[in-house]
Amino acid sequence: MITIDLIKWAEVFGACIVGDICWAHYTRAIALHERLKASLWAGAIMVVAPIVVISYTTDHTLIIPAILGAFTGTWISFKDK
């Protein structure tokens, strides 16, 4: 049986992955002066970021999956040359 803690960890981990992917696309759009794309990615960041922040401010152990999710999201966002 899956515990609530494990579900919360997975939620925070996943939200950080999505958030970091959004940040990568946002940064890329800013660098390319793509105003609309950057604005849409900024909105997506604001959908995901509060999930993570609210989670780890109420349970400090959730910073661990947040860190791991941020690492993973950044790793996924890079394109190999």
C-alpha positions as CSV (number, residue, x, y, z in Angstrom):
1,M,0.0,0.0,0.0
2,I,1.3,3.5,-0.9
3,T,1.5,5.9,2.0
4,I,0.4,9.5,1.8
5,D,4.0,10.6,2.5
6,L,5.2,8.7,-0.6
7,I,2.5,10.2,-2.7
8,K,3.4,13.7,-1.4
9,W,7.1,13.0,-2.2
10,A,6.2,12.0,-5.7
11,E,4.0,15.0,-6.2
12,V,6.8,17.4,-5.1
13,F,9.4,15.5,-7.2
14,G,7.2,15.7,-10.3
15,A,6.3,19.3,-9.8
16,C,9.9,20.3,-9.5
17,I,10.7,18.4,-12.7
18,V,8.0,20.2,-14.5
19,G,8.9,23.5,-12.9
20,D,12.6,23.2,-14.0
21,I,11.6,22.3,-17.5
22,C,9.4,25.4,-17.6
23,W,12.3,27.5,-16.3
24,A,14.6,26.2,-19.0
25,H,12.1,27.0,-21.8
26,Y,11.4,30.4,-20.2
27,T,15.1,31.2,-20.1
28,R,15.5,30.1,-23.7
29,A,12.6,32.2,-24.8
30,I,14.0,35.3,-23.0
31,A,17.4,34.7,-24.7
32,L,15.7,34.5,-28.1
33,H,13.5,37.6,-27.4
34,E,10.3,35.6,-27.8
35,R,8.0,37.6,-25.7
36,L,4.8,35.5,-26.0
37,K,6.6,32.2,-25.4
38,A,8.4,33.7,-22.4
39,S,5.2,35.1,-21.0
40,L,3.4,31.7,-21.4
41,W,6.3,29.8,-19.7
42,A,6.3,32.4,-16.9
43,G,2.6,31.6,-16.3
44,A,3.3,27.9,-16.3
45,I,6.0,28.4,-13.7
46,M,3.5,30.2,-11.5
47,V,1.1,27.3,-11.7
48,V,3.7,24.7,-10.6
49,A,5.9,26.7,-8.1
50,P,3.3,27.2,-5.4
51,I,2.7,23.5,-5.2
52,V,6.3,22.9,-4.3
53,V,6.7,25.9,-1.9
54,I,3.5,25.2,0.0
55,S,4.5,21.6,0.3
56,Y,8.0,22.0,1.8
57,T,7.0,24.9,4.0
58,T,4.5,22.6,5.7
59,D,6.7,19.6,5.8
60,H,10.4,20.3,5.7
61,T,11.4,16.8,4.6
62,L,9.8,17.5,1.2
63,I,12.8,19.7,0.4
64,I,14.6,16.4,-0.5
65,P,12.3,15.4,-3.4
66,A,12.2,19.1,-4.4
67,I,16.0,19.2,-4.7
68,L,16.0,15.8,-6.6
69,G,13.2,17.0,-8.9
70,A,15.0,20.3,-9.6
71,F,18.2,18.3,-10.5
72,T,16.2,15.9,-12.7
73,G,14.2,18.6,-14.5
74,T,17.4,20.6,-15.3
75,W,19.1,17.4,-16.5
76,I,16.1,16.6,-18.8
77,S,16.0,20.1,-20.2
78,F,19.5,20.0,-21.7
79,K,19.9,19.1,-25.3
80,D,23.0,17.0,-26.2
81,K,25.3,18.7,-28.8
